[in-house]
Amino acid sequence: MKAAFMPKDQNRYMIETIKAYGKSLMGFIRKQVKSDADAEDILQDVWYQFSNVINVQPIEQTSSWLYRVAKNKILDKHKKHGESLLDDLYRVDHAEDTTENLLSILMIEVTTPETAYLRNLFWEQLFLALDELPEEQKQVFIWQELEDLSFDEISERTGVKFNTLVSRKRYAVLHLRKRLKQLYKEIIEY
């Protein structure tokens, strides 16, 4: 669907696009997030961004654009859930203010080239460290921390006992702490 329209046609174009892509886009999003509420929030963000863009410029490949924006919103949501694991990964019993300094550097609202670099570096190193784990530990960590599933939900999905899942996640966290310790020191000294 190509967007060749005059400003008065924008509302009609928006409605036609929602009718054409709404259900499939919702299905796509829903498969990748924990709840219907999260999926609806992401879809609403996609439509909001779409309405802003069509007011400024035509979109050549509407379908591709919508799914790319949806995927980016999903990744943003996963990253936000992942931000909470910084507390766990970088818990420093003897210096809690150090963890706060790390969080303030990585989670600062204003993006500068330095903070963008540090965030990207953190996520890159986290995923490299996750790839070093046995598949069972890696998967439990991803489901629990990035997809926000409970141990009960994971147990139901996999048939693996609750305590086994807790143990696998514990080993994953210990590995990640050890593996990311140097990065942690570099960021704090930054």
C-alpha positions in Angstrom: 0.0 0.0 0.0 1.7 3.2 -1.2 1.0 6.4 0.6 0.2 8.9 -2.2 -2.4 11.2 -0.7 -3.3 14.7 0.0 -3.6 16.0 3.5 -7.4 15.7 3.6 -7.0 12.0 2.8 -4.8 11.3 5.8 -7.6 10.2 8.1 -9.0 7.8 5.4 -5.5 6.5 4.8 -5.0 5.9 8.5 -8.3 4.1 8.9 -7.6 1.9 5.8 -4.1 1.1 7.1 -5.5 0.1 10.5 -8.1 -2.1 8.9 -5.5 -3.7 6.5 -2.8 -4.4 9.1 -4.3 -4.1 12.6 -5.1 -7.8 13.2 -1.9 -9.2 11.7 0.3 -6.6 13.4 -1.4 -7.3 16.8 -0.8 -11.0 16.3 2.9 -10.4 15.4 3.4 -8.3 18.5 1.4 -10.6 20.8 3.7 -13.5 20.0 6.7 -11.6 21.3 5.5 -10.0 24.5 4.2 -11.4 27.8 0.6 -10.0 27.9 -2.2 -8.6 25.8 -1.8 -5.3 27.7 1.8 -5.1 26.6 0.9 -5.9 23.0 -1.9 -3.3 23.0 0.5 -0.7 24.4 3.0 -1.4 21.7 0.4 -1.4 19.0 -0.9 1.9 20.2 2.6 3.3 20.1 3.0 2.1 16.5 -0.2 3.7 15.4 0.7 6.9 17.2 4.1 7.0 15.5 2.4 6.2 12.1 0.0 9.0 12.5 2.8 11.4 13.1 4.9 10.3 10.2 2.1 10.4 7.6 1.5 14.0 8.6 5.0 14.8 7.5 6.0 12.4 4.7 4.5 9.5 2.6 5.6 6.0 3.5 6.6 3.9 0.5 6.3 0.5 2.0 3.6 0.7 4.7 3.8 -3.0 5.7 7.5 -3.0 6.1 7.5 0.3 8.0 4.8 -0.9 10.4 6.5 -4.2 11.2 9.9 -2.5 11.6 8.5 0.0 14.1 6.6 -2.8 15.9 9.8 -4.8 16.2 11.8 -1.8 17.5 9.0 -1.1 20.1 9.2 -4.8 21.2 12.9 -4.6 21.5 12.6 -1.4 23.5 10.2 -3.1 25.9 12.5 -6.1 26.3 15.4 -3.7 27.0 13.3 -1.9 29.7 12.6 -5.3 31.4 16.3 -6.1 31.0 17.3 -2.8 32.7 16.0 -4.2 36.0 18.5 -7.0 35.8 21.3 -4.5 36.2 20.5 -4.4 39.9 21.0 -8.2 40.1 24.0 -8.5 37.8 25.9 -5.6 39.3 24.9 -6.0 43.0 27.9 -4.9 45.0 27.3 -5.7 48.7 30.0 -3.4 49.9 29.3 -0.4 47.8 25.6 0.0 46.9 26.2 3.6 45.7 28.5 2.2 43.0 25.5 0.3 41.6 23.5 3.5 41.6 26.4 5.3 39.7 26.4 2.5 37.1 22.6 2.7 36.7 22.7 6.5 36.4 25.3 6.2 33.6 23.5 3.4 31.7 19.9 4.6 32.2 20.3 8.3 31.8 17.5 9.8 29.8 19.6 12.2 27.7 21.4 10.2 25.1 24.9 11.4 24.3 27.3 9.5 22.0 29.1 8.2 25.2 25.9 6.9 26.9 24.7 5.4 23.7 28.0 3.6 23.3 28.0 2.4 26.9 24.4 1.1 26.5 25.2 -0.7 23.3 28.4 -2.1 24.7 26.5 -3.4 27.8 23.8 -5.1 25.7 26.4 -6.6 23.3 28.5 -8.0 26.1 25.4 -9.3 27.9 24.3 -11.2 24.9 27.8 -12.5 24.2 28.0 -13.7 27.8 24.5 -15.3 27.5 25.7 -17.2 24.4 28.5 -18.8 26.6 25.9 -20.4 28.9 24.4 -23.9 28.5 21.2 -23.5 26.5 18.9 -24.4 29.4 20.4 -21.7 31.7 20.4 -19.1 28.9 16.8 -19.8 28.0 15.6 -19.6 31.6 17.4 -16.3 32.0 15.9 -14.8 28.8 12.4 -16.0 29.6 12.6 -14.7 33.2 14.4 -11.4 32.7 13.8 -10.3 29.1 10.4 -11.8 28.5 9.2 -11.3 32.0 7.8 -14.8 32.5 7.4 -16.3 36.0 9.1 -19.5 37.0 5.6 -21.0 37.1 4.9 -20.0 33.5 8.2 -21.4 32.4 7.6 -24.6 34.3 4.2 -25.0 32.7 5.7 -24.3 29.2 8.6 -26.6 29.5 7.6 -29.3 32.0 10.8 -28.6 34.0 10.4 -28.4 37.8 10.3 -25.0 39.5 13.4 -25.6 41.6 15.4 -26.7 38.6 14.5 -23.5 36.8 15.5 -21.4 39.8 18.8 -23.2 40.0 19.5 -22.7 36.3 18.8 -19.0 36.5 21.1 -18.7 39.6 24.0 -20.3 37.6 23.3 -18.0 34.7 23.4 -14.9 37.0 26.6 -16.0 38.6 28.2 -16.5 35.2 27.0 -13.2 34.0 28.3 -11.4 37.1 31.7 -13.0 36.6 31.8 -12.4 32.9 30.6 -8.8 33.0 32.7 -7.8 36.1 35.4 -6.1 33.9 32.9 -4.2 31.9 31.3 -3.0 35.2 34.7 -1.7 36.4 35.4 0.1 33.2 32.0 1.8 33.2 32.3 2.8 36.8 35.7 4.3 36.2 34.4 6.1 33.1 
